[in-house]
Amino acid sequence: MYWILAFLAVSHNTVSAQSNESAIPVAVDYCLQKSNQIYVEITRRFIQNQHFLTAVETLHNQDGKLITLHCTINGITNPLILYTLNEFLARAEKHRRNPTNRKNINPYSQLEGFLSLGSYEVFSQNLLPAFATFNPLAKIILIGRYLERQQIINLFHLAWIDYDIFNLMILNRVDSETSESCLFNPYTQSTEIIDEWNLDCHVIGSLEEIGPYMEHAKQFLHKRVSNLNKFPLKIAIADIDLMSLAVRKNGKIVRFTYLEGEIVEIMKRKMNFTTDFVILPSQLSTGFVYPNGSLGGSLDLIERDQIDLAANSRIIYSYNISNLQYLRQLTTTKLIFIVPRNYYQSRSRNRVFFNTFTWAFYSVNILIALSFPIFMKLLNRVSSETLEDSYAAAAMYTLSVTLAISTKLPNRTPARMVLCGIMLYGLVSYSIWQAITIKRLNTNNDHLDDIQSISELLDSSLVPMIPVAYSQFVKPYTGNETSVGGLQEKLYHLAKIANNNLTGALLIAEMLKTGTSAVLIHDLRAGAVLARFYDDERMQSLVHVITEHVLEFYQAMALPKDSPFLDQFNEITTQCVENGVVAYQMARIEFKGVLYMIAKGRDNHLLGICAGMQRFDLGVWKNVFFFYMGLNTLALVVFIGELLVHKHFSRRNKQSRKYEIKTNTRAHGAAVEREFNALTVKRKPLRKQCAATIQPSRT
């Protein structure tokens, strides 16, 4: 079957009938020349796994001897599209002007191939730029004739340095009997210079040499991406705890630890490269898109092809940029909000003590106390008896019975029986109230005064602040979006994008200062944030983490789309996930957050003291305490007033008694005198009478 003509228009309609009809026939003896058979067999084996092939006919209607694209070979069944040079260049220009062709996160297909025959000038000026426009990672075969060694070096240098074309093979026809096949490895030296040291050229003079050569070429292609010979790769990474912490020796960074740092070290060891770290701040390490559409951080470095890998994992998201692709996902990430602690200052008091059962309990007790005297009055009216006590007194000792307080009971049997029933109710209800209160006190009340969910956050007065790094995921509502409904739409209406210069730490500090906002953060950094913003006096963190997440994404490392290390990096990443490296590092990150809080407790001499204890913040009772102190003060004033009044009236009563005694004494003395006088008056006649009586007897 024909190598090119038999494959025309197999997978696309872009191959015109004109291209088929205008093919120039070539003599069979020319195609049977040994050099042609060699390069045809090499080409067939090199592209046998490619699913999409594009051939460019550059010498059409010029020299029939050079139109070797029309030579026939057997065994190739790949779909093939044939273009003339002008058609291909026009298509490349159209592709270059269309901004939507490259702005996606899908990597370039490595199942695509290009092949062409032409001169050095056509290769360097036309085809290499066009191939790079379509797919710089495709397998490319350039077939030349009598190319000089320096020209071959120049083509490889141009392909790699200017267009990032990596999978390039140059087949050079030396004479009618031999062909030369050249590959290159840009990583044999530590500098970006392509010379003789980077080439791997073999002159093949027979078909029997093709098999061993293709085996050598396969090993060469694998080795050039698996062993970089200490070639320096530029890796953007942040020196931040819990994610990628730098390990220094003599003031110089020697490696990074934790999740991303450890994976970079594994890549470095397996692929034998050196690292040229580009240290970025935390916010810039993951990169972001400004509200005006410009890029920031590592995304900008990737777009301008200034780094080989952005090591800090980022959310897999299509940023609508042309040179971004992701490795396989490492973990999942959740975006959560942190808020000021104790936003609801009295909710714990209300939930523990002034809950629904408490209000019902006391309301029923007061109702019973108020209704009992009325019931007893009606009962006494039926039995024609009178109440022993007043209404107020009966109500007070009834309330005392309901509250299990010792008090006197009435003497009448009916009243005692009713109060015994009330006493039984009081014992049961009061025990239940105590049990509910104790149960709520023994539960985890540390966060009762904190916002617990996204719905509570959106119902509060706090403004959700979105860092610039997450502005693509939680976009404030502008009025042009379609309605999504629920909490998400409400969040879009309330959210605000933070200033470009504000990092997450500054946003949290501003939140604690004003108390009017909530900040969106990465869930893995929650432990470090809790420990960093810690109140040593109150021995608790100043912030609270809402465990309910807003969004959840996969996250992965990123690299330029034209990077030749995609497969190698993906293979190492997959091994790290399958062998438990990622799980171990994630557990280590979570445990480090716990260690931070333990260190805070140790610094405050709390280690071992508060272990296993539930604390209740009595600060929420501040208003109740002031009310209690006010009532006590009022009672003290009343008590002192009563003492003064009692003293005053005691003195007055004493004087009154003295005056009364004196008055009574005088009155009594007068009465006695009057009595005495009366008796004296009565004695005179008696004396005369006695004297008259006694006188005769003497006689």
PyMOL commands that set and color helices and strands:
alter all, ss='L'
color gray80, all
select helices_A, chain A and resi 5-7+17-21+28-31+34-46+64-66+68-70+85-97+120-134+149-162+196-198+207-226+258-271+282-286+298-303+347-352+356-383+391-402+413-442+454-459+468-470+486-494+504-514+523-532+566-578+581-603+618-698
alter helices_A, ss='H'
color red, helices_A
select strands_A, chain A and resi 52-57+80-84+112-117+139-145+168-173+179-184+199-204+231-238+245-249+252-257+273-280+288-289+295-296+309-315+324-326+331-340+463-466+496-497+517-522+534-535+540-541+543-545+551-560
alter strands_A, ss='S'
color yellow, strands_A
deselect
rebuild
show_as cartoon
